[in-house]
Amino acid sequence: MTEEIELDEGENRLYISPRLSNRGAGEYPALLKAAAVAGDDTFLANELSAQGRLNASEARNTKNGTTWVRVPVTAPETLAEGEFNRFYARALCRRALEEGKHHVQVYRAKSVMNPRSQSEALIGQMFEAERLLEDLRVNIGTDTALGLPPGPNSGLSVRLP
């Protein structure tokens, strides 16, 4: 995971959420790597929750124009889980390829209250490790071409079959 984080960091394409403050954006790469070493997205969420790492409010476009709203209290967890999972999936794809395995399998890594039908349909599906790795490297942030992970809070990840 750390190598994948450093790859994005070295190419200046590490996803920096607009919800991060200037301080949070500056500290984020080190916090993400520390979470990877710890193997724990909760560590990252807790660190992002620390004073001053997230903006208190954000702009939201509405039909009546732009308005300012409070950043959701779940923002640290959403960002931490989503980005940690993306780098975990990248690392697992690399491991699969190194071991001569060509596929990874989608599974529910975290239970969710209201699973999306799109997420449910992905469970058990096999993805080509090389293709998923490339997709996750190219499509930074929340949307990928292959649709995995299928948006924030999906609870889905990948494993070796």
Beta strands, then each sheet from edge to edge (+ up, - down):
strand 1: 57-62
strand 2: 65-70
strand 3: 103-108
strand 4: 126-128
strand 5: 156-159
sheet 1: 1+ 2-
sheet 2: 4+ 3- 5+
end
